[in-house]
Amino acid sequence: MVPRAPRAAVDVQTPQASAAPASPERQPCMTVVQLEAWFGKSYALHGVSLTIPDREITAIIGPSGCGKSTFLRCLNRLHETVPGARVRGRVLLGDRDIYAPGVDPIGVRKHVGMVFQRPTPFPTMSIRDNVAAGLRVSDTRYTRAQIDEIVVHALQRAALWDEVSNRLRSSALALSGGQQQRLCIARALANDPDVLLLDEPTASLDPLSTRKVEELLYELKQELTVVIVTHNMQQAARVSDQTAFFLSGDLIEVAPTATLFTSPADPRTEAYITGRFG
């Protein structure tokens, strides 16, 4: 059995507030409560409250500069790594506030993995070592055999094993763009996260590679929760269960994807999805 990456201890606080309830089919995986974010004096997110259901795909859409990526980076505390950036509000992973005093951001990122717009394999590492890189920050000392087993399992989950099994010692840069992006997904999966965040993961990929990533996300949501930022509304409609529309730092509307794209409640949402702006 593949050893599960250990969960970092997270000091918890009893929630005093909650966002809108999740759908009855799924319990919430994450609950965002009155989240605000700044870059210096620039006010980027304006009191966003959103429930992210467990083992579903939530798509975040909206025009450039509306706060989508900032919101995503707040979900695993990457936003605060930017000089001058700060956050106010609460982000609950289950019932645990990831912004509570004493919570280790690195521990948070073991639970909430992230994949960026452009593939980011480590250029000096092999395919195998790229996948295993995240295990280096683990509190557990893995044996070489355990690491190899985790790498194989992560590559299988990322639908990449069959394509790279005979060249694990080769440079990751020898892979195609689509393969590199799935390698980055495998690297995130090696820590066995509860949530996978993806920021425009197919923006630089060709249509065939995009389809493979989308098919992979459908498989992964059987095991974990996915949040994807995308400019591609057709992609949001294809892959997501729930879609949230952001505009100028505000969450305008969130609804089941079929509802939001066919019967949006807010005229600004309708104007965006019909192409009248954005």
C-alpha positions as CSV (number, residue, x, y, z in Angstrom):
1,M,0.0,0.0,0.0
2,V,1.3,3.4,-0.9
3,P,2.1,5.4,2.3
4,R,0.0,8.5,2.7
5,A,1.9,11.7,3.3
6,P,1.4,12.8,6.9
7,R,-0.9,15.6,7.7
8,A,0.7,18.6,9.4
9,A,-0.8,19.5,12.7
10,V,-3.1,22.5,12.3
11,D,-4.3,24.5,15.3
12,V,-8.0,25.0,14.9
13,Q,-10.5,27.5,16.1
14,T,-14.2,26.9,16.3
15,P,-15.9,28.7,13.3
16,Q,-18.0,31.7,14.3
17,A,-19.4,32.3,10.9
18,S,-20.2,30.4,7.7
19,A,-20.7,31.1,4.1
20,A,-23.6,29.9,2.0
21,P,-24.3,26.2,2.6
22,A,-23.0,23.6,0.2
23,S,-25.3,21.6,-2.0
24,P,-27.0,18.7,-0.1
25,E,-25.2,16.2,-2.3
26,R,-21.8,17.1,-1.0
27,Q,-20.5,18.4,2.4
28,P,-18.2,21.4,2.2
29,C,-14.5,20.8,1.7
30,M,-13.5,24.5,2.1
31,T,-15.5,27.4,3.4
32,V,-14.3,30.9,2.6
33,V,-15.7,33.6,4.9
34,Q,-15.5,37.3,4.2
35,L,-12.1,37.0,2.5
36,E,-10.3,40.2,1.7
37,A,-6.9,40.6,0.0
38,W,-4.5,43.4,-0.7
39,F,-1.3,44.0,-2.7
40,G,0.1,46.9,-0.8
41,K,-2.7,49.5,-0.9
42,S,-4.4,47.8,-3.8
43,Y,-7.7,46.2,-2.6
44,A,-7.9,42.9,-4.7
45,L,-10.7,40.9,-3.0
46,H,-13.7,42.4,-1.4
47,G,-15.3,40.2,1.3
48,V,-15.7,37.0,-0.7
49,S,-17.7,34.2,0.9
50,L,-17.9,30.9,-0.9
51,T,-18.5,27.2,-0.1
52,I,-16.4,24.7,-2.1
53,P,-18.1,21.2,-2.0
54,D,-16.1,18.1,-1.3
55,R,-15.0,16.0,-4.3
56,E,-16.5,18.3,-6.9
57,I,-14.8,20.7,-9.4
58,T,-15.4,24.4,-8.8
59,A,-14.5,26.7,-11.7
60,I,-13.6,30.3,-11.2
61,I,-14.3,32.6,-14.2
62,G,-14.2,36.3,-14.9
63,P,-12.2,38.9,-16.9
64,S,-8.5,39.5,-16.5
65,G,-7.7,41.3,-13.3
66,C,-10.9,40.4,-11.5
67,G,-9.2,38.6,-8.6
68,K,-9.5,35.0,-9.7
69,S,-5.9,34.0,-9.3
70,T,-5.6,36.1,-6.1
71,F,-8.5,34.2,-4.6
72,L,-7.0,30.8,-5.6
73,R,-3.6,31.7,-4.0
74,C,-5.4,32.7,-0.8
75,L,-6.7,29.1,-0.5
76,N,-3.3,27.7,0.2
77,R,-1.6,30.8,1.7
78,L,0.6,31.6,-1.4
79,H,-0.8,35.1,-1.6
80,E,1.1,36.2,1.5
81,T,4.4,35.2,-0.1
82,V,4.2,38.3,-2.3
83,P,5.9,41.3,-0.6
84,G,3.3,43.7,0.7
85,A,0.4,41.3,0.3
86,R,-2.0,40.6,3.1
87,V,-5.3,38.8,3.8
88,R,-8.2,39.3,6.2
89,G,-11.0,36.8,6.7
90,R,-11.3,33.1,7.2
91,V,-10.6,30.0,5.0
92,L,-11.7,26.8,6.6
93,L,-10.4,23.4,5.4
94,G,-13.1,21.2,6.8
95,D,-13.5,22.9,10.2
96,R,-9.9,24.2,10.5
97,D,-9.0,27.8,9.8
98,I,-5.8,27.8,7.7
99,Y,-5.2,31.4,8.8
100,A,-5.5,30.7,12.5
101,P,-2.6,31.9,14.6
102,G,0.2,29.3,14.7
103,V,-0.8,27.5,11.5
104,D,2.2,26.5,9.4
105,P,1.7,27.7,5.8
106,I,3.9,24.8,4.5
107,G,1.7,22.4,6.3
108,V,-1.4,24.0,4.6
109,R,0.2,23.4,1.2
110,K,0.6,19.7,1.9
111,H,-3.2,19.6,2.2
112,V,-3.9,22.1,-0.6
113,G,-1.7,21.5,-3.7
114,M,-1.4,23.9,-6.6
115,V,-0.6,23.8,-10.3
116,F,0.2,26.9,-12.3
117,Q,-0.6,28.3,-15.7
118,R,2.7,27.3,-17.3
119,P,4.3,23.9,-16.6
120,T,7.0,24.3,-14.0
121,P,9.2,21.2,-13.9
122,F,12.5,21.6,-12.1
123,P,14.9,21.8,-15.0
124,T,17.9,20.0,-13.3
125,M,15.8,17.1,-12.0
126,S,14.7,13.8,-13.6
127,I,11.1,12.9,-14.1
128,R,11.2,10.7,-11.0
129,D,12.9,13.4,-8.8
130,N,10.4,16.1,-10.0
131,V,7.5,14.0,-8.7
132,A,9.4,13.2,-5.4
133,A,10.4,16.8,-4.8
134,G,7.5,17.7,-2.6
135,L,8.2,14.8,-0.2
136,R,11.4,16.6,0.9
137,V,9.4,19.0,3.1
138,S,7.5,16.1,4.7
139,D,8.0,15.3,8.4
140,T,8.3,11.6,7.4
141,R,11.6,10.0,6.4
142,Y,10.7,7.8,3.4
143,T,12.9,5.0,2.3
144,R,13.9,4.9,-1.4
145,A,11.5,2.1,-2.0
146,Q,8.6,4.1,-0.5
147,I,9.5,7.1,-2.6
148,D,9.6,5.0,-5.7
149,E,6.1,3.6,-4.9
150,I,4.7,7.1,-4.2
151,V,6.2,8.3,-7.5
152,V,4.6,5.5,-9.5
153,H,1.2,6.0,-7.8
154,A,1.3,9.8,-8.4
155,L,2.2,9.3,-12.1
156,Q,-0.6,6.8,-12.5
157,R,-3.1,9.2,-10.9
158,A,-1.9,11.9,-13.3
159,A,-2.4,9.6,-16.3
160,L,1.3,9.9,-17.2
161,W,2.8,6.6,-16.0
162,D,2.3,4.7,-19.3
163,E,4.1,7.5,-21.2
164,V,7.2,7.8,-18.9
165,S,7.6,4.5,-17.1
166,N,10.7,3.6,-19.2
167,R,12.5,6.9,-18.8
168,L,12.0,8.0,-15.2
169,R,15.7,9.0,-15.0
170,S,15.4,11.3,-18.1
171,S,15.2,15.1,-17.8
172,A,11.7,16.4,-17.2
173,L,12.4,19.0,-19.9
174,A,12.4,16.2,-22.5
175,L,8.6,15.9,-22.1
176,S,6.0,17.7,-24.2
177,G,4.2,20.7,-22.8
178,G,1.1,18.7,-22.0
179,Q,3.2,15.9,-20.3
180,Q,5.1,18.5,-18.3
181,Q,1.8,19.9,-17.0
182,R,0.6,16.4,-16.0
183,L,4.0,15.9,-14.3
184,C,3.4,19.0,-12.3
185,I,0.0,17.6,-11.3
186,A,1.7,14.4,-10.3
187,R,4.1,16.4,-8.2
188,A,1.2,18.0,-6.4
189,L,-0.5,14.6,-6.0
190,A,2.6,13.0,-4.4
191,N,1.7,14.6,-1.1
192,D,-1.8,13.2,-1.3
193,P,-3.6,16.6,-0.9
194,D,-7.2,17.0,0.0
195,V,-7.6,19.9,-2.5
196,L,-6.0,20.6,-5.9
197,L,-5.9,24.2,-7.1
198,L,-5.2,24.8,-10.8
199,D,-4.6,28.3,-12.3
200,E,-5.3,28.3,-16.0
201,P,-3.6,24.8,-16.3
202,T,-4.3,24.4,-20.0
203,A,-3.7,28.0,-21.2
204,S,-0.4,27.1,-22.9
205,L,-1.4,23.6,-24.1
206,D,-2.6,22.4,-27.5
207,P,-6.2,21.0,-27.8
208,L,-5.2,17.3,-27.5
209,S,-3.2,18.0,-24.3
210,T,-6.0,20.2,-23.0
211,R,-8.4,17.3,-23.5
212,K,-6.1,14.9,-21.6
213,V,-5.9,17.3,-18.6
214,E,-9.7,17.8,-18.6
215,E,-10.2,14.0,-18.6
216,L,-7.7,13.7,-15.8
217,L,-9.6,16.3,-13.7
218,Y,-12.8,14.3,-14.1
219,E,-11.0,11.2,-12.7
220,L,-9.4,13.1,-9.9
221,K,-12.6,14.5,-8.5
222,Q,-13.6,11.0,-7.5
223,E,-10.8,11.3,-4.9
224,L,-10.3,15.0,-4.0
225,T,-11.6,18.5,-4.4
226,V,-10.6,20.6,-7.5
227,V,-10.7,24.3,-7.9
228,I,-9.8,25.6,-11.4
229,V,-9.4,29.2,-12.6
230,T,-10.1,29.4,-16.3
231,H,-10.7,32.1,-19.0
232,N,-12.2,29.4,-21.2
233,M,-15.9,29.3,-20.4
234,Q,-16.4,26.2,-22.6
235,Q,-13.9,24.5,-20.4
236,A,-15.7,25.6,-17.2
237,A,-18.9,24.2,-18.7
238,R,-17.3,20.9,-19.6
239,V,-15.4,20.1,-16.4
240,S,-17.0,21.8,-13.4
241,D,-19.9,21.1,-11.1
242,Q,-20.1,24.6,-9.7
243,T,-19.0,27.9,-11.2
244,A,-18.2,31.2,-9.5
245,F,-18.1,34.5,-11.4
246,F,-15.8,37.2,-10.2
247,L,-15.7,40.8,-11.3
248,S,-13.5,43.6,-10.0
249,G,-12.6,41.8,-6.8
250,D,-16.2,40.8,-6.0
251,L,-17.9,37.4,-6.2
252,I,-20.9,38.3,-8.3
253,E,-22.6,34.9,-8.5
254,V,-22.0,31.2,-7.7
255,A,-24.3,28.4,-8.9
256,P,-24.3,24.9,-10.3
257,T,-22.5,25.2,-13.6
258,A,-25.5,24.3,-15.8
259,T,-27.6,26.9,-14.0
260,L,-25.1,29.7,-14.2
261,F,-24.5,29.2,-17.9
262,T,-28.2,28.8,-18.8
263,S,-30.0,31.0,-16.3
264,P,-27.6,33.4,-14.5
265,A,-29.3,35.4,-11.7
266,D,-27.2,38.5,-12.2
267,P,-27.2,40.6,-15.4
268,R,-23.4,41.1,-15.1
269,T,-22.9,37.3,-15.3
270,E,-25.1,37.1,-18.3
271,A,-23.3,39.9,-20.0
272,Y,-19.9,38.2,-19.4
273,I,-20.9,34.7,-20.5
274,T,-22.6,36.0,-23.7
275,G,-19.5,38.0,-24.6
276,R,-20.8,41.5,-24.1
277,F,-17.7,42.4,-22.1
278,G,-14.5,40.7,-20.8
